[in-house]
């Protein structure tokens, strides 16, 4: 293992791998965001208070908006939104939060529901008013279908009266304060008309002017959260009236000119899910944000490990810390994981676009694409946290300091794990759906059941599929053997192995994306590098499930015994090319320069111009 950059074919290898990570349209899809974060306004600030950093996030939002060819076009394009999050995520988590809310949840929802009412969106497109999204309540998070804020239709005034009935119905977390400028929210509320509850819909509600909440709207800042500052608030309504046009209606429900409610959907839950459909694109964006943050921290950790020298076997020959297996091993495994995260993210995005890009999408294809987005979001953001924490540890105490950037991203990872649906909740939903679609038992009798070659990607793929089937089969057995026939008892019995099945499904999807990417590269160093990462990722998963695979006859004792040495060999292969691999991340040098430990002269940040050594050096210079 060396800390030097490969001398042969580095550029072409990095460029080919960049195509693997970002797709074939890097210049158009990612280039604008990469250039934007390279400019001076996006340099990392120093010595700013939390309020000053919050103001900076909104200043950057306006700069970002001024650089958009079309704010509406960006909001309507999931691929553009994902790329935006992928690049600004590592630079400014607070900006990422407010931009994601404004462009995706707010503007995107308005555009998706534009059929009934042609609204003037110019204030929001030009950021004269900033949009936010008020769905979650103090007492209702992942069960947002049960929100208790009400929107009661008033026939006399032909509009709706919004009201917060008690403390638990306060809107929880959205950036609803006047910070950054006047705010308007999309408020999820229970639509009540003529004594009937028609379910939860979104309504467009002005919240603040430049300095204070509007009459009837109460906004209070929540305590500071971990990480980059955002104006998270509690928001409540006291008989706030809005016109009928404020309702984001459509086929799922509307109040007509005659004041009557009508809907093409009889199920109130479906109406709610249609109203908040933008949450799925939000999940894609959260995955993109996590991928970008993990890449950045890994790049910094690899660079720091290459120029942080420690005593070697001989005192006169110091070595970079990354030369040690105990240091480069975790980074090599993190690299295999980061590529897997990137490939799974793009796979989920492609599937979603294929099903829903040209319209709302219906049926099984949409449901499967939406489930893959949810599974990928949970798996990617959990893996991102593990990678970011590992990289932070490899950089020691330096990475705990705010100026080195990682502390914000550690906290940011916690945010994306919870945003747009808590990971465990969305994986539990996917587990329940997949449980009834999974085979009754693992396919032991298939011709593929016999052991194959661990160097064969197709065989590794079959092992991934078997592990997934096995966990869902175990969940079915546990469900049928539950002590009670009650649905909660049956689910509690099955949920543990079913969630393991979802995890296995995510691994299988990532492994398949890896295999496709390797097959798509020409013979040469880039393909070799990606194949090494692919095998390391796959074999680590096989090793963690080797007991089940051995018991089922899919692995031999010799293969299980060989796994540790095989994995160690792959770690050495990947570690030897870490500098080339981080080149493929295409991170601008301007951004990396904001993280002092990414540079070989990182120690100069701590130099003291008034210290004794400076005085001595100046005196020596004067004697000359």
C-alpha positions in Angstrom: 0.0 0.0 0.0 1.4 3.4 -1.0 -0.1 6.9 -0.7 1.0 8.0 -4.2 -1.4 8.4 -7.1 -1.2 5.7 -9.7 1.2 6.7 -12.4 -0.4 5.0 -15.4 -3.8 5.6 -16.8 -5.0 7.6 -13.8 -7.0 10.2 -15.7 -8.8 7.9 -18.1 -9.6 5.5 -15.2 -11.0 8.3 -13.1 -13.0 9.6 -15.9 -14.5 6.2 -16.7 -15.4 5.6 -13.1 -16.8 9.1 -12.9 -19.2 8.0 -15.6 -20.1 5.0 -13.5 -20.9 7.2 -10.5 -22.7 10.1 -12.2 -24.1 8.6 -15.5 -23.4 9.5 -19.1 -24.6 13.1 -18.9 -22.2 14.5 -16.3 -21.7 17.9 -17.9 -25.3 18.8 -18.3 -26.8 17.0 -15.2 -24.1 17.7 -12.7 -21.8 20.3 -14.2 -23.9 23.4 -13.2 -24.1 22.4 -9.6 -20.4 21.5 -9.4 -19.5 24.9 -10.9 -21.8 26.7 -8.5 -20.3 25.2 -5.3 -16.8 26.1 -6.6 -17.6 29.8 -6.5 -16.7 32.2 -3.7 -20.2 32.6 -2.2 -20.1 28.9 -1.3 -16.7 28.9 0.5 -16.9 27.6 4.0 -17.4 30.5 6.5 -15.3 30.9 9.6 -16.2 32.4 13.0 -19.9 32.9 12.4 -22.7 32.6 14.9 -25.5 30.1 14.2 -27.8 33.0 13.2 -25.2 34.3 10.8 -24.8 30.8 9.3 -28.6 30.5 8.9 -28.7 33.9 7.1 -25.9 32.7 4.9 -27.9 29.6 3.9 -30.8 31.8 2.7 -28.3 34.1 0.9 -27.0 31.1 -0.9 -30.5 30.0 -1.7 -31.0 33.2 -3.5 -27.7 32.9 -5.4 -28.7 29.4 -6.3 -32.1 30.5 -7.5 -30.5 33.3 -9.7 -28.4 30.6 -11.4 -31.3 28.5 -12.4 -32.5 28.6 -15.9 -36.0 27.8 -14.6 -36.9 27.3 -11.0 -40.1 25.6 -12.1 -38.2 23.4 -14.5 -35.8 22.3 -11.7 -38.7 21.7 -9.3 -40.5 19.5 -11.9 -37.4 17.4 -12.6 -36.5 14.7 -10.1 -33.1 14.1 -11.7 -32.2 17.8 -11.5 -33.3 17.9 -7.8 -31.2 14.8 -7.0 -28.1 16.2 -8.6 -28.6 19.5 -6.8 -28.7 17.7 -3.4 -25.7 15.5 -4.4 -23.5 18.6 -4.7 -24.7 21.1 -2.1 -25.2 18.4 0.6 -21.5 18.3 1.5 -21.1 22.0 1.2 -24.0 23.4 3.3 -26.5 21.0 5.0 -28.7 24.0 6.0 -28.9 25.2 2.5 -29.7 21.7 1.4 -32.6 21.6 3.8 -34.2 24.9 2.8 -33.6 24.3 -0.9 -35.1 20.8 -0.8 -38.2 22.1 1.0 -38.7 25.1 -1.3 -38.0 23.4 -4.7 -39.3 19.9 -4.1 -41.9 19.8 -1.4 -43.3 23.2 -1.9 -42.9 24.2 -5.6 -43.0 20.6 -6.7 -46.3 20.0 -5.0 -47.8 23.2 -6.4 -46.8 22.2 -9.9 -48.1 18.7 -9.5 -51.5 20.1 -8.4 -51.7 22.8 -11.0 -54.7 21.2 -12.9 -57.5 22.8 -10.9 -56.2 26.3 -10.3 -53.6 28.2 -12.4 -51.8 30.0 -9.6 -49.4 32.9 -10.0 -46.1 31.3 -8.8 -43.9 34.3 -9.6 -43.3 35.2 -5.9 -42.0 31.7 -5.2 -40.0 31.4 -8.5 -38.2 34.7 -7.8 -37.9 34.0 -4.1 -39.9 37.1 -3.1 -41.5 34.5 -0.8 -39.9 31.3 0.4 -41.9 28.1 0.5 -42.1 25.6 3.3 -44.0 22.4 3.9 -46.0 21.8 7.1 -47.1 18.2 7.4 -45.7 16.6 10.6 -47.2 17.5 13.9 -45.9 17.1 17.4 -48.1 14.0 17.9 -48.0 12.8 14.3 -44.8 12.0 12.5 -44.7 8.8 10.4 -48.5 8.5 10.9 -49.1 11.9 9.3 -52.3 10.6 7.8 -53.7 11.2 11.3 -52.8 14.9 11.5 -55.3 16.9 13.5 -55.0 20.4 12.1 -58.4 21.2 10.5 -59.4 23.0 7.4 -63.2 23.6 7.7 -65.1 24.7 4.6 -67.0 28.0 5.2 -69.8 28.2 2.6 -70.6 31.8 3.5 -67.1 33.0 2.7 -66.3 30.2 0.1 -63.0 29.3 1.8 -61.4 27.3 4.5 -60.7 28.1 8.2 -57.5 26.5 9.5 -57.3 25.7 13.1 -54.9 23.9 15.5 -57.1 22.2 18.1 -54.5 21.3 20.8 -50.8 21.2 21.5 -50.1 17.9 19.8 -51.5 19.3 16.5 -48.8 22.0 16.2 -46.8 21.7 13.0 -43.4 20.4 14.0 -40.0 21.2 12.5 -40.7 23.2 9.2 -38.6 26.4 8.6 -41.6 28.7 9.2 -40.0 31.8 10.7 -39.4 35.0 8.9 -35.6 34.2 8.7 -34.4 34.6 5.2 -37.6 36.4 4.1 -41.4 36.1 4.0 -42.6 32.5 4.2 -45.6 30.7 2.7 -46.5 27.1 3.6 -48.3 24.2 2.2 -50.2 23.0 5.2 -51.5 19.4 5.6 -54.9 19.7 7.2 -58.0 17.5 7.7 -60.6 18.8 5.2 -64.0 19.1 6.9 -67.1 20.0 4.9 -70.7 19.8 5.8 -69.9 17.8 8.9 -67.9 15.2 7.0 -64.2 14.4 7.3 -62.8 14.0 3.7 -59.2 13.2 4.7 -55.9 15.2 4.7 -55.2 17.7 1.9 -52.6 20.5 1.3 -53.6 24.2 1.5 -51.5 27.1 0.4 -51.2 29.5 3.4 -49.1 32.7 3.9 -47.3 32.4 7.2 -45.1 35.5 7.7 -44.1 38.8 6.4 -40.5 40.1 6.5 -40.5 40.4 10.3 -43.3 38.5 12.0 -46.1 35.9 11.6 -49.3 37.0 10.0 -52.5 37.4 12.1 -53.8 34.0 13.4 -50.5 32.3 12.7 -48.2 31.5 15.7 -44.6 30.6 15.0 -42.1 29.6 17.7 -38.5 28.5 17.1 -37.6 25.1 18.3 -34.4 24.4 20.4 -31.3 24.2 18.3 -30.7 20.8 16.7 -27.5 19.0 16.0 -25.6 20.2 13.0 -26.1 23.2 10.6 -28.6 25.7 11.9 -32.1 25.9 10.3 -35.0 27.8 11.6 -37.0 24.8 12.7 -40.3 25.9 14.3 -43.6 25.0 15.9 -46.4 26.5 13.9 -50.1 26.7 14.9 -53.3 28.4 13.5 -56.1 30.2 15.2 -59.1 30.4 12.8 -57.0 31.4 9.8 -59.1 32.0 6.7 -57.9 31.2 3.2 -59.8 31.3 -0.1 -61.1 28.1 -1.7 -58.4 28.3 -4.3 -55.8 27.6 -1.6 -56.8 23.9 -1.6 -54.4 21.8 -3.7 -57.2 19.8 -5.3 -57.4 17.4 -8.2 -58.7 14.0 -9.1 -58.1 12.9 -5.5 -60.5 15.6 -4.2 -61.8 19.1 -4.7 -64.5 21.6 -3.6 -66.4 22.8 -6.6 -68.1 26.2 -7.3 -71.2 24.8 -5.8 -69.4 24.2 -2.5 -69.7 20.4 -2.8 -66.8 18.0 -2.2 -66.0 15.4 -4.8 -63.3 12.8 -5.3 -62.4 10.1 -7.7 -60.8 8.2 -4.8 -63.0 6.7 -2.1 -60.1 5.9 0.2 -59.0 8.8 2.4 -55.5 7.3 2.8 -55.0 7.3 -1.0 -56.1 11.0 -1.1 -53.5 11.8 1.5 -50.7 9.9 -0.3 -51.6 11.7 -3.5 -51.5 15.0 -1.8 -48.0 14.4 -0.4 -46.7 12.5 -3.4 -43.6 14.8 -3.5 -42.2 12.9 -0.5 -41.0 10.2 -2.8 -38.9 12.6 -4.8 -37.7 13.9 -1.5 -36.5 10.4 -0.6 -34.5 10.3 -3.8 -33.0 13.7 -2.9 -32.1 12.5 0.6 -30.3 9.6 -0.9 -28.4 11.9 -3.2 -27.5 14.2 -0.3 -26.2 11.2 1.7 -24.2 9.9 -1.3 -22.6 13.3 -1.8 -21.7 13.7 1.9 -20.2 10.2 2.1 -18.0 10.8 -1.0 -16.7 14.1 0.4 -15.8 12.7 3.8 -14.1 9.6 2.2 -12.1 11.8 -0.1 -10.9 14.0 2.8 -10.1 10.9 4.9 -8.0 9.3 2.1 -6.1 12.6 1.4 -5.5 13.2 5.1 -4.3 9.6 5.6 -1.8 10.1 2.8 -0.1 13.2 4.2 -0.4 12.5 8.0 3.0 11.0 8.7 3.8 8.9 11.8 6.8 7.0 13.0 7.7 4.0 10.8 9.4 0.7 11.7 12.6 2.8 11.7 12.5 6.1 13.5 14.2 7.8 10.6 11.6 6.7 8.0 8.2 8.0 8.9 5.2 6.6 6.9 1.8 8.0 6.0 -0.8 6.6 8.4 -2.8 5.2 5.5 0.1 2.7 4.9 -1.2 0.7 7.8 -3.8 -2.0 7.2 -5.7 -0.9 10.3 -6.1 2.5 8.6 -6.6 1.8 4.9 -8.7 -1.3 5.4 -11.8 0.5 6.7 -11.4 3.2 4.0 -11.2 0.5 1.3 -14.4 -1.1 2.6 -16.0 2.4 2.8 -15.0 2.9 -0.9 -16.8 -0.3 -1.9 -19.8 0.9 0.0 -19.8 4.4 -1.4 -19.8 3.1 -4.9 -22.6 0.7 -4.0 -24.6 3.6 -2.5 -24.1 5.7 -5.7 -25.1 2.9 -8.0 -28.2 2.0 -6.0 -29.2 5.7 -5.9 -29.0 5.9 -9.7 -30.8 2.6 -10.1 -33.7 3.8 -7.9 -33.8 7.2 -9.7 -33.8 5.5 -13.1 -36.6 3.2 -12.1 -38.7 6.0 -10.7 -38.2 8.1 -13.9 -39.1 5.2 -16.1 -42.4 4.6 -14.3 -43.4 8.2 -13.4 -41.3 10.6 -15.5 -43.8 11.1 -18.2 -46.8 11.3 -15.9 -48.3 10.2 -12.6 -47.7 6.5 -13.3 -50.0 3.7 -12.1 -50.2 0.1 -11.1 -47.6 -2.4 -10.1 -44.7 -0.7 -11.9 -45.1 2.5 -10.0 -45.6 0.7 -6.7 -42.4 -1.2 -7.1 -40.4 1.8 -8.2 -41.7 3.8 -5.2 -40.8 0.9 -2.9 -37.3 0.7 -4.4 -36.9 4.5 -3.8 -37.9 4.0 -0.1 -35.7 0.9 0.4 -32.7 2.7 -1.2 -33.3 5.8 0.9 -33.1 3.9 4.1 -30.2 1.7 3.1 -28.1 4.5 1.6 -28.6 7.0 4.4 -27.8 4.4 7.1 -24.6 3.4 5.1 -23.7 7.0 4.7 -23.8 7.5 8.5 -21.5 4.5 8.9 -19.1 5.8 6.3 -19.0 9.3 7.6 -18.4 8.2 11.2 -15.7 5.8 10.0 -13.9 8.6 8.1 -14.3 11.0 11.0 -12.6 8.4 13.2 -9.8 7.9 10.7 -9.1 11.6 10.9 -8.9 11.7 14.7 -9.5 14.8 16.7 -8.9 17.0 13.7 -12.3 15.9 12.3 -14.1 16.9 15.5 -13.3 20.6 14.8 -16.0 22.5 13.0 -13.6 24.1 10.5 -12.7 20.7 9.1 -16.3 20.1 8.0 -17.0 16.6 9.1 -18.8 17.4 12.3 -21.7 19.1 10.3 -21.9 16.0 8.0 -22.1 13.6 11.0 -25.1 15.5 12.3 -26.4 15.9 8.7 -26.5 12.2 8.3 -28.8 11.9 11.3 -31.1 14.4 9.6 -31.5 12.6 6.3 -32.1 9.3 8.1 -35.2 10.9 9.6 -36.3 13.3 6.8 -39.0 12.3 4.3 -40.0 9.3 6.4 -38.0 7.8 9.2 -35.8 4.9 7.9 -37.1 2.2 10.1 -40.7 3.2 9.4 -40.3 3.2 5.6 -38.4 -0.1 5.7 -41.1 -1.6 7.9 -43.7 -0.6 5.3 -41.6 -2.1 2.5 -41.1 -5.3 4.6 -44.9 -5.7 5.0 -45.5 -5.2 1.3 -42.7 -7.6 0.2 -43.6 -10.2 2.8 -46.8 -11.1 0.8 -45.0 -11.0 -2.5 -42.0 -13.1 -1.4 -41.7 -16.8 -2.2 -43.1 -19.1 0.4 -39.7 -20.8 1.0 -36.2 -20.4 -0.3 -35.7 -22.0 -3.7 -33.5 -24.9 -2.4 -34.4 -27.2 -5.3 -33.4 -24.9 -8.1 -30.4 -25.9 -10.4 -28.6 -22.8 -9.0 -28.5 -24.2 -5.4 -25.2 -26.0 -5.7 -22.0 -24.1 -4.8 -20.4 -22.1 -7.6 -17.3 -20.0 -8.0 -16.9 -17.1 -5.7 -15.2 -15.2 -8.5 -18.3 -15.5 -10.6 -20.6 -12.4 -10.2 -23.6 -14.4 -11.4 -23.1 -16.9 -8.6 -22.7 -14.1 -6.1 -25.9 -12.7 -7.4 -27.7 -16.0 -6.7 -26.3 -16.0 -3.2 -27.7 -12.5 -2.6 -31.1 -13.6 -3.9 -31.1 -16.7 -1.7 -30.4 -14.7 1.5 -33.3 -12.3 0.7 -35.7 -15.2 0.1 -34.5 -16.9 3.2 -35.3 -14.0 5.5 -38.8 -13.5 4.0 -39.5 -17.2 4.4 -38.5 -17.1 8.0 -40.8 -14.1 8.5 -43.7 -16.1 7.0 -43.0 -19.0 9.3 -42.9 -16.7 12.3 -46.1 -15.0 11.2 -48.0 -18.3 10.9 -46.7 -19.4 14.3 -47.6 -16.3 16.2 -49.3 -16.9 19.5 -52.2 -14.6 18.6 -54.2 -14.1 15.4 -54.2 -10.3 16.0 -52.6 -8.4 13.2 -50.2 -6.6 15.5 -49.0 -9.8 17.2 -48.5 -11.5 13.8 -46.6 -8.5 12.5 -44.4 -8.3 15.6 -43.6 -12.0 15.2 -42.6 -11.5 11.5 -41.1 -8.0 11.5 -37.6 -8.9 12.7 -36.7 -11.3 9.8 -38.8 -9.3 7.3 -36.7 -6.2 8.0 -33.6 -8.4 7.5 -35.2 -9.3 4.2 -35.5 -5.7 3.2 -31.8 -5.1 4.0 -30.9 -8.2 1.9 -33.1 -6.8 -0.9 -31.1 -3.5 -0.8 -27.8 -5.4 -0.9 -29.1 -7.4 -3.9 -30.2 -4.4 -5.8 -26.8 -2.7 -5.2 -25.0 -5.8 -6.2 -27.0 -6.1 -9.4 -26.2 -2.4 -10.2 -22.5 -3.1 -9.6 -22.6 -6.1 -12.0 -24.4 -3.9 -14.7 -21.8 -1.2 -14.3 -18.8 -3.5 -14.5 -20.3 -5.1 -17.6 -20.8 -1.7 -19.2 -17.1 -0.7 -18.9 -14.5 -1.6 -21.6 -11.6 -3.9 -20.7 -8.9 -2.1 -18.8 -7.9 -0.5 -15.5 -11.2 1.2 -14.8 -13.1 -2.1 -15.2 -10.5 -3.9 -13.1 -10.9 -1.3 -10.3 -14.7 -1.5 -10.4 -14.6 -5.3 -10.4 -12.4 -5.3 -7.3 -14.9 -3.0 -5.5 -17.8 -5.1 -6.7 -16.3 -8.3 -5.3 -15.3 -6.7 -2.0 -18.8 -5.4 -1.5 -20.4 -8.7 -2.5 -18.0 -11.0 -0.5 -18.4 -8.9 2.7 -22.1 -9.6 2.5 -21.6 -13.3 1.7 -19.2 -13.6 4.7 -21.8 -12.0 7.0 -24.3 -14.6 5.9 -21.9 -17.6 5.5 -23.6 -19.7 8.2 -26.9 -19.8 6.4 -25.2 -20.3 3.0 -23.2 -23.1 4.3 -26.1 -24.8 6.0 -28.1 -24.6 2.8 -25.3 -26.2 0.8 -24.7 -23.1 -1.3 -21.2 -22.7 0.0 -18.7 -25.3 0.9 -16.6 -25.5 4.0 -13.5 -24.7 1.9 -15.2 -21.6 0.5 -16.2 -20.3 3.9 -12.7 -20.9 5.2 -11.2 -19.0 2.2 -13.5 -16.0 2.6 -11.3 -14.1 5.1 -8.1 -14.3 3.0 -10.0 -13.5 -0.2 -11.5 -10.4 1.4 -8.1 -9.3 2.7 -6.7 -9.6 -0.7 -9.4 -7.5 -2.2 -8.9 -4.8 0.5 -5.2 -4.6 -0.4 -6.2 -4.3 -4.1 -8.7 -1.5 -3.5 -6.5 0.3 -1.0 -3.6 0.5 -3.6 -5.9 2.6 -5.8 -7.7 4.8 -3.3 -6.3 8.1 -4.6 -7.5 7.3 -8.2 -10.9 6.2 -6.9 -11.5 9.5 -5.1 -10.5 11.4 -8.3 -13.6 9.8 -9.8 -15.7 11.7 -7.2 -14.9 14.9 -9.2 -14.9 17.1 -6.1 -13.8 20.6 -6.9 -10.5 21.6 -5.4 -12.1 24.8 -4.1 -14.4 22.7 -2.0 -11.7 20.4 -0.7 -9.6 23.5 0.2 -12.4 24.5 2.6 -11.4 21.4 4.7 -7.9 22.1 6.0 -7.1 18.5 6.7 -7.6 17.7 3.0 -4.4 19.6 2.2 -0.8 18.5 2.9 -0.2 21.8 4.6 -3.0 21.3 7.1 -0.8 22.0 10.1 -0.2 25.5 8.9 -3.7 26.4 9.9 -2.6 26.1 13.5 0.5 28.3 13.1 0.9 31.1 15.6 2.3 34.3 14.1 3.2 35.6 17.6 4.8 32.4 18.9 8.5 32.2 19.9 9.4 30.2 16.9 8.2 33.0 14.7 10.3 35.5 16.6 13.3 33.3 16.4 12.8 32.8 12.7 12.5 36.6 12.1 15.6 37.2 14.1 17.6 34.7 12.1 16.3 36.2 8.9 17.4 39.7 10.1 21.0 38.5 10.8 21.3 37.5 7.2 
